[in-house]
Amino acid sequence: MYIFTTTLVSTGMLRLVWGILFVSFCLYTGWVYLYCDEKKDVAQNDPAVTEGWHLWQQKNCQSCHQLYGLGGYMGPDLTNISRDSSKGEQYMYTFIKYGSGRMPAFQMNDDEVYKIISFLQWVDKSGKSQVPEEAVHWTGTYFIDK
């Protein structure tokens, strides 16, 4: 009889704990959704950035290039390309407009090129992707603890 009663209490306590965890999760998720993103999204205010993002997707740039370390590996990571002192807007314009040995020229007009540049400048302001050389494994993955 004692084992049966203990099992019922344990099951009841287990359900109570899971219920509290579930309710806590729901409340926290709602709080995060409602209150944690108080910054205005720059992309929503600047149509050139939004249109550049759409062009980035239409031209399938992510198949060769990375943003925040995600994407293809044929071209360089472009997360912080506009803050690179050896490059800049004219550098980006030239490669986007005319391509290179491995990058195709997409026959975009100047307006489209500058929209993609606006998108890349916005991405540059939103994060960093520079990983220390010693944290890169030969397979292309990263060591998190270095």
C-alpha positions, 0 to 999 in steps of 0.5 A, spaced: 500 500 500 505 504 501 508 503 494 502 505 491 501 511 495 508 514 494 507 512 486 501 516 486 504 522 490 510 522 485 506 522 479 502 528 482 508 532 484 511 530 477 505 533 473 505 539 478 512 540 476 511 540 469 505 544 469 509 549 473 514 549 468 510 549 462 506 555 464 513 559 466 515 557 459 509 560 456 509 566 460 516 568 459 515 567 451 510 572 451 514 577 455 520 576 450 515 577 444 512 583 447 517 587 451 524 585 448 525 588 442 524 595 443 529 597 438 526 600 431 528 595 425 532 599 420 530 595 415 523 597 416 525 604 415 529 604 409 526 601 403 533 601 399 535 596 405 529 592 404 529 592 396 537 590 397 535 584 401 530 582 396 535 582 391 540 578 395 535 573 395 533 573 388 540 573 386 541 567 391 547 570 393 547 566 400 549 560 396 556 563 395 557 568 400 555 568 408 552 572 413 554 571 420 557 565 418 551 562 415 551 561 407 556 558 402 563 557 402 565 559 395 565 567 396 567 571 402 563 572 408 560 579 407 557 580 414 562 586 415 565 588 408 563 595 409 567 596 415 573 593 412 578 599 411 581 596 405 575 595 401 568 600 401 563 602 397 566 603 391 570 596 392 563 593 393 560 596 387 565 594 382 564 586 384 557 586 384 556 590 378 562 587 374 563 580 377 570 577 378 573 570 376 569 566 380 563 571 381 558 572 375 556 579 373 548 579 374 547 585 369 544 589 375 543 596 374 546 601 378 540 602 383 540 595 384 547 595 386 546 600 391 540 597 394 545 591 395 550 595 398 545 598 402 543 592 405 550 589 406 551 596 410 545 595 414 548 587 416 555 590 417 551 595 423 548 589 426 553 584 428 560 581 427 562 575 424 570 575 425 572 569 428 580 569 430 584 565 426 586 560 431 578 558 432 577 556 425 578 548 424 581 545 418 574 543 416 571 550 416 567 549 423 569 553 429 572 552 436 567 555 441 572 555 446 578 559 443 
